[in-house]
Amino acid sequence: MARLQAKYPGESEYLQAVQEVLESIEEVYNQHPEFEKSRIVERMVEPDRIFSFRVTWVDDRGEVQTNTGYRVQFNSAIGPYKGGLRFHRAVTPSMLKFLGFEQTFKNALTTLPMGGAKGGSDFDPKGKTDEEIMRFCQAFMLELWNCIGPDQDIPAGDVGVGGREIGYMYGMYKKLAREYNTGVLTGKGATWGGSILRPEATGFGALYFTQNLLHPAGKDIKGCKVAVSGFGNVAWGACIKALELGAKVVAISGPDGVCAIPDGITREMIDYMLVMRASNRDRVEDMATKFPAAAHFTPGKKAWSIPCDIALPCAFQNELSEDDAKELKANGCWCCCEVSNMGCQPGAIHFFQHNGILFAPGKAVNAGGVATSGLEMTQNAEHISWSGQEVDEKLHFILKSIHEQCVKFGTQPDGSVDYVKGANIAGFMKVATAMLEQGVV
């Protein structure tokens, strides 16, 4: 860590992600001298390669705009690079390195052969028209297309990148590559190679993992009050499945504040989340404007200010602080499942773990999204399409397997389970073993 901090002093998110993993694996790593001899950790924490490129496009006023695009191919020891693209003004190399590093272990947990990667741009979709987003996506793919492929690197969506953006990028890829290879991107439209349930998969998987987490503790999600941050694709899927499982979603939040929903979110309100996301306004207040009798907006507040049983951070990294964790506990929360990538700050995680609050990390909880992307890749390779029931059954199996791996590697001497340690060790051992067996490359 000292070496990395000296080498990358400004990359706080990346350093935070590495430190969490290294702290978790220290004991098991020291039991394997062969890992030390091959310098597995030193190799694992550095990405295989990073592409950065200029993205130039023309807005609706005819003015030339310039952004920076990136693709971080982090580790391919267990399969081709796999990870989303993020379009957000805050995107930096540090952010993408942290996400690619996390993705490596998350993908290892899914049981599917996928390596870790991440990419994106500092392009801000907020306030942009469909035509501007299309021109940006085409310009972005013009630079990226030659670095990806169905057995090389398979990008997907992430924050700011949904089905619309994937469609625009694939259209340009197809034109440039002169081949109809749907396996090069996941999160595609259902009519041209996309998998049923892929849009919902991250949120669905998070609730399946939460169920698996609760059952050993003698609890059930039915009847629980749930607070959700964000209203994008992940939060939308989580709200759908929470409602189906009998929970009551009592809060959703955005950059502008929180909407309290005392009687619980309805299916009509969940459908409206898609309209809010597509508007690119990034305002959760729109929910209260649309449903004034059911939702009450408070500016400047987070979802964690609303009393709940279960907290689901679904928006952005480090969104939940130690003070937020204390507020959650004071409001009666007894479980937090991290659905966003590294959604909780270290202080919040430590507070949960030392105050009897069930906690599980994003690399385990939100793995359902990339797992279903892997299932989409399989369907593309076989030129078939599975039913929703088949995909859902596989998703259930994968999340159950991830929970079992966390329990196997995270069970403590007192019988409790440290899900952070369990997820990190399980993912690390799979990737490290593969790297060792493939030699020093």
Secondary structure, DSSP 8 states (H G I E B T S, - for coil): -HHHHHHSTT-HHHHHHHHHHHHHHHHHHTT-HHHHHTTHHHHHTS-SEEEEEEEEEE-TTS-EEEEEEEEEEEE-SSSSEEEEEEE-TT--HHHHHHHHHHHHHHHHHTTS---EEEEEES---TT--HHHHHHHHHHHHHHHGGG-BTTTEEEEE-TT--HHHHHHHHHHHHHHHTS--GGG-SS--GGGT--TTHHHHHHHHHHHHHHHHHGGGT--STT-EEEEE--SHHHHHHHHHHHHTT-EEEEEEETTEEEE-TT---HHHHHHHHHHHHHT---THHHHHHSTTT-EEEET--GGGS--SEEE--S-TT-B-HHHHHHHHHTT--EEE--STT-B-HHHHHHHHHTT-EEE-HHHHTHHHHHHHHHHHHHHHHT----HHHHHHHHHHHHHHHHHHHHHHHB-TTS-B-HHHHHHHHHHHHHHHHHHHT---
